[in-house]
């Protein structure tokens, strides 16, 4: 299972929110590149970089941070937050993203998002399926859509999507443990579908202790995104380094 630390960006700074609420913003480092370099020094190869300003303003904002991290580390970066147009996507890839994550656009503009899958390939485009009570949430989690989570993911599997980041918003930033039951349900329902690409489910939200990681791997998660647990020293980078070495 891939270990994917998260860096969330507001005003060019590394922050974390709770349940996507911008009023809960806590700054952890003024320099995201420092954080990224520290991850890399501990054997981490992947990074989940989220442009929270972009998510709020609905267009890419912090692409300079992406460019800086991409040019000064070897981390493979998936980038999301505010990607709404072909131009946004072009900027993200030109700035060094290996993959991009589309959430709100996958709900609100299916034609454009499907076009991205067709144009860039399913190894470059990640479906962001963020949910509350198994309903998909959009616009930086400020809105709940009428989309049911499982049919939503399935509809994009049929269009070729393979990577899916699923965040249970009720868990995000709360350090109360991830949604094991939800991930089991997704994999049981969708993991064996006869579709173009097999499901690669990435767990996100609520990771609070190192011991949760083997459980997520056992369920069948392809990766897990870890944020606040690292910044609040609930999980050490040394623990993650050892996990990567022995996995």
C-alpha positions in Angstrom: 0.0 0.0 0.0 1.4 3.4 -1.0 1.9 6.0 1.7 0.9 9.4 0.5 1.4 12.3 2.9 -0.8 15.4 2.3 0.2 19.1 2.1 -2.8 21.4 2.0 -2.0 25.0 0.8 -3.6 28.3 1.7 -1.8 31.5 0.9 1.3 29.4 0.0 1.5 27.9 3.5 1.1 24.4 4.7 -2.2 24.1 6.7 -4.7 21.6 7.9 -8.5 22.0 8.3 -11.1 19.9 10.2 -14.0 18.5 8.1 -13.1 20.9 5.3 -14.0 24.0 7.4 -11.8 26.9 6.5 -12.5 28.5 9.8 -10.5 25.7 11.5 -7.3 26.5 9.6 -4.1 25.7 11.4 -0.7 26.7 9.9 2.0 24.0 10.3 4.7 25.5 8.2 5.3 28.7 6.2 7.3 26.7 3.6 5.7 23.7 2.0 8.9 22.8 0.2 10.6 22.2 3.6 7.8 19.8 4.5 8.1 18.0 1.2 11.9 17.6 1.4 11.5 16.2 4.9 9.0 13.6 3.6 11.4 12.7 0.8 14.3 12.3 3.2 12.3 9.6 5.0 11.9 7.5 1.9 8.5 8.8 0.9 7.9 8.9 -2.8 4.4 10.3 -3.2 2.7 13.5 -2.2 -1.0 14.6 -2.2 -0.9 18.4 -2.8 -4.2 20.3 -2.4 -4.8 23.9 -3.4 -7.4 24.9 -0.9 -7.4 28.5 -2.3 -8.1 26.9 -5.7 -10.9 24.8 -4.3 -12.6 27.9 -2.8 -12.1 30.1 -5.9 -12.8 27.4 -8.4 -9.6 27.8 -10.4 -6.0 26.9 -9.9 -4.2 29.3 -7.6 -1.1 27.8 -5.9 0.6 26.3 -9.0 3.9 28.0 -8.0 4.0 25.9 -4.9 3.5 22.8 -7.0 6.2 23.9 -9.4 8.6 24.5 -6.6 8.1 21.1 -5.0 8.1 19.3 -8.3 11.4 20.9 -9.4 13.2 20.5 -6.1 12.2 17.0 -5.1 11.6 13.7 -6.9 8.2 13.2 -5.3 5.4 12.0 -7.5 2.7 14.6 -6.9 -1.0 14.3 -7.3 -2.5 17.8 -7.3 -6.1 18.9 -6.7 -8.2 21.8 -5.8 -10.0 24.1 -8.1 -9.2 22.3 -11.4 -12.2 23.3 -13.5 -11.0 23.9 -17.1 -8.6 22.5 -19.7 -6.3 25.5 -18.9 -6.2 24.6 -15.2 -5.2 21.1 -16.1 -2.6 22.3 -18.5 -1.1 24.5 -15.8 -1.0 21.7 -13.3 0.8 19.3 -15.5 3.1 22.0 -16.8 3.9 22.8 -13.2 5.0 19.3 -12.5 2.0 17.3 -11.4 2.2 13.5 -12.1 -1.5 13.1 -11.6 -4.5 15.5 -11.0 -7.5 14.9 -8.8 -10.9 16.1 -9.9 -13.8 16.1 -7.5 -16.4 18.9 -8.0 -15.9 18.9 -11.7 -16.6 15.2 -11.9 -20.1 15.9 -10.5 -20.8 19.3 -12.1 -19.3 18.9 -15.5 -19.1 15.2 -16.4 -18.4 15.9 -20.1 -15.2 17.8 -19.3 -13.9 15.3 -16.7 -14.6 12.4 -19.0 -12.7 14.2 -21.7 -9.7 14.5 -19.4 -9.8 10.7 -18.8 -9.9 10.1 -22.5 -7.2 12.7 -23.4 -4.7 12.1 -20.6 -5.4 8.5 -19.7 -6.6 6.8 -16.5 -3.1 6.7 -15.0 -3.1 10.6 -14.9 -6.6 11.4 -13.7 -7.8 10.6 -10.2 -11.5 10.7 -9.2 -12.0 12.6 -6.0 -15.0 11.0 -4.4 -15.5 12.9 -1.1 -18.6 12.0 0.8 -20.7 12.7 3.8 -23.2 10.0 4.7 -22.4 8.3 1.3 -23.5 11.4 -0.6 -20.8 13.1 -2.7 -19.7 16.6 -1.6 -18.4 19.3 -3.9 -16.9 22.8 -3.9 -14.3 22.3 -1.2 -16.9 20.3 0.8 -19.1 23.4 1.0 -21.9 21.7 -0.9 -23.5 18.3 -0.7 -24.7 16.9 -4.1 -27.5 14.4 -4.7 -25.0 11.9 -6.1 -24.8 8.6 -4.2 -21.2 7.6 -3.6 -21.1 4.0 -5.0 -23.1 4.6 -8.2 -21.0 7.8 -8.7 -17.7 5.8 -8.5 -19.1 3.0 -10.7 -20.2 5.4 -13.4 -16.6 6.6 -13.8 -15.1 3.1 -13.5 -17.2 2.4 -16.6 -15.5 5.4 -18.3 -12.0 4.0 -17.5 -11.2 5.7 -14.2 -9.0 3.5 -11.9 -7.6 5.7 -9.1 -10.2 6.9 -6.6 -9.5 9.0 -3.5 -12.4 8.6 -1.1 -12.5 10.9 1.9 -15.2 10.6 4.5 -15.6 14.2 5.4 -17.0 13.4 8.9 -13.6 11.9 9.7 -11.3 14.3 8.0 -8.8 16.1 10.3 -10.6 14.6 13.4 -7.9 12.0 14.3 -10.6 9.5 15.1 -9.7 6.7 12.7 -10.6 6.2 9.1 -13.9 4.8 7.6 -12.9 1.1 7.5 -16.5 0.0 6.9 -17.0 2.4 4.0 -13.8 1.3 2.3 -14.8 -2.4 2.8 -18.1 -1.6 1.2 -16.6 0.2 -1.8 -14.1 -2.6 -2.5 -16.7 -5.4 -2.0 -19.2 -3.6 -4.3 -16.9 -2.2 -6.9 -13.5 -4.0 -6.6 -14.5 -6.9 -8.8 -16.5 -5.1 -11.5 -15.7 -6.1 -15.1 -14.6 -2.6 -16.2 -11.8 -1.1 -18.2 -9.4 -0.7 -15.2 -9.4 -2.3 -11.8 -10.3 -0.1 -8.8 -7.3 1.4 -7.0 -8.9 2.9 -3.9 -7.0 5.5 -1.9 -8.2 6.0 1.7 -8.2 9.5 3.1 -9.5 11.2 6.2 -9.2 10.3 9.9 -5.9 8.4 9.9 -4.8 8.8 13.5 -2.4 5.9 14.4 0.3 3.9 12.7 -1.6 0.7 13.5 -4.5 1.7 11.2 -2.2 1.4 8.1 -1.9 -2.4 8.0 -5.7 -2.6 8.4 -6.3 -0.4 5.4 -3.8 -2.5 3.4 -5.6 -5.7 4.5 -9.0 -4.3 3.3 -7.4 -3.8 -0.1 -6.7 0.0 -0.2 -4.1 0.7 -2.9 -2.9 3.8 -1.0 -3.6 6.0 2.0 -3.3 9.7 2.4 -2.1 10.9 5.8 -2.3 14.5 6.9 -2.9 15.8 10.4 -1.6 12.6 12.1 1.9 13.5 10.8 1.7 17.1 11.7 0.4 16.4 15.2 3.1 13.8 15.7 0.6 10.9 16.0 2.5 9.0 13.3 6.2 9.6 12.9 8.1 9.9 9.6 10.4 7.2 11.0 7.5 4.8 11.4 6.4 5.5 7.8 10.0 5.0 6.6 10.2 1.6 8.2 6.7 0.7 6.8 7.8 1.5 3.3 11.1 -0.4 3.7 9.4 -3.5 5.0 6.2 -3.4 2.9 
